[in-house]
């Protein structure tokens, strides 16, 4: 059974919990997926880094559990992709036979939320995952509406006057950050750090291009009650108009 094959399983609050599992050992994968099923969590199992990264571009997960070493790479590339492109809301658990302190610190500093050492104790793993899911759901409570807009942080969607807008993952992350900081002047350097996580391939011109595109996609202006104003040479501010 793979994730979304068991999507009838739901969390106690009525929402389906979707877990992405990256694990190439079939025995460990079997034990973990059985644990997920017993907890009532839907899941999708991947055995290769590339397959999970591709799925993350189109599918929503509530938590990722990543084996550190895979046949085609390491989990660090998945962590980097998630934090650069999807933000920091998605909990990540790393599992590995390696209990070296330096590796643990590296994984956590890169953006993992927890690190468990194999052989796994399934009851403990289930409890750790459950704790992260509870924390994530508290943190992703829906924001109040701003102007004509509402952000659904649980499902990573943005609505304008009730209509869902079609945004990329990065556009969503940028919009979410503006909505978390209304009326604050945000420098381009700040946005590079908070939204792009200082990706060396991204410069301030990329920020400008994304903000320009975001204005068009959101349809900002007097009719919707919000605009992103520009302070030339510095940055941007989301503010109310009209």
Long-range contacts (C-beta under 8 A, 24 or more apart in sequence): 1-33, 1-37, 2-43, 2-44, 2-45, 3-42, 3-43, 3-44, 3-45, 4-42, 4-44, 4-59, 6-37, 6-42, 6-43, 7-42, 9-37, 9-40, 9-41, 9-42, 10-40, 11-40, 11-41, 11-133, 12-40, 13-137, 15-154, 16-42, 17-41, 17-42, 17-62, 17-63, 17-133, 18-42, 18-43, 18-44, 18-59, 18-60, 18-61, 18-62, 18-63, 19-43, 19-44, 19-61, 19-62, 19-63, 19-64, 19-65, 19-129, 20-44, 20-46, 20-52, 20-55, 20-56, 20-59, 20-61, 20-63, 20-64, 20-65, 21-45, 21-46, 21-64, 21-65, 22-46, 22-47, 22-49, 22-52, 22-64, 22-65, 22-66, 22-67, 22-70, 22-75, 22-78, 23-47, 23-65, 23-67, 23-95, 24-48, 24-67, 24-70, 24-71, 25-67, 28-67, 28-95, 28-118, 28-120, 31-120, 31-122, 32-65, 32-120, 32-122, 32-125, 35-122, 35-125, 35-126, 38-126, 39-126, 39-129, 39-130, 41-129, 47-71, 48-72, 49-73, 49-74, 49-75, 49-77, 49-78, 52-78, 53-77, 53-78, 53-81, 56-81, 56-82, 56-85, 56-86, 57-169, 60-155, 60-156, 61-90, 62-90, 62-91, 62-133, 62-136, 63-90, 63-91, 63-92, 63-93, 63-129, 63-132, 63-133, 63-136, 64-90, 64-91, 64-92, 64-93, 65-92, 65-93, 65-95, 65-129, 66-92, 66-93, 66-94, 66-95, 66-112, 67-94, 67-95, 67-96, 68-94, 68-95, 68-96, 68-98, 68-103, 68-107, 69-96, 69-98, 75-107, 76-106, 76-107, 76-110, 79-107, 79-110, 79-111, 79-112, 80-110, 80-111, 82-111, 83-110, 83-111, 83-197, 84-196, 84-197, 84-199, 85-169, 85-170, 85-173, 86-169, 86-173, 87-169, 87-173, 87-176, 87-195, 89-136, 89-139, 89-140, 89-153, 89-156, 90-136, 91-132, 91-133, 91-135, 91-136, 93-125, 93-128, 93-129, 93-132, 95-120, 95-125, 143-179, 143-180, 146-179, 146-182, 146-225, 146-226, 146-238, 146-240, 147-224, 147-225, 147-226, 147-240, 148-223, 148-224, 148-225, 148-226, 149-179, 149-218, 149-224, 149-226, 151-175, 151-176, 151-179, 158-218, 160-218, 160-219, 160-224, 161-224, 165-217, 165-218, 166-217, 167-217, 170-195, 170-210, 171-210, 171-213, 171-214, 171-217, 174-210, 174-211, 174-214, 175-214, 175-218, 178-228, 178-236, 178-238, 179-238, 181-238, 182-238, 182-239, 182-240, 183-237, 183-238, 183-239, 183-240, 184-237, 184-238, 185-231, 185-234, 185-235, 185-236, 185-237, 186-235, 186-236, 186-237, 187-234, 187-235, 188-234, 188-235, 188-236, 189-235, 190-235, 191-235, 191-236, 211-236
